[in-house]
Amino acid sequence: MRTVSTYVMQALFDRGGLKAGFEHIRNLVIATILIAAGFEAVKRFDTIDLPGLSDPVIAGYVVAGTGCILVALNFLDGLRKLSRLRWHYALQAVLGIGYLFFSVRIVQLIIYFRSHSC
């Protein structure tokens, strides 16, 4: 009979769980940077002077919206991968809620750091 720690170690290291976690965090950070850049463009629209860009506010909202869509797609991909695991449904629900909470906190943290930079 395997212990729980052995099973967790195999899931993380042998079956690529750790790699998948880092990929999700990387994708989340990139999408969040897009959101922060879009909102920064909306906030500072009067200082943006790019040739060919008639309305930087609309462009900022489009970039921020694209980032939001990417965050949602990343979350749905994580839920899909969690649903393929043969774990108990309660554990999958707890992991899904934890993933959602962690994702929202990362988004908030990166937007905070991006908007309050030196």
Buried (B, 14 or more C-beta within 10 A) or exposed (E): EEEEEEEEEEBBEEEEBEEBEEBBBEBBBBBBBBBBBBBBBBEEBEEBEEEEEEEBEEBBBEBBEBBBEBBEEBBEBBBEEBEEEEBEEEEBEEBBEEBEEBBEEBBEEBBEEBEEEE
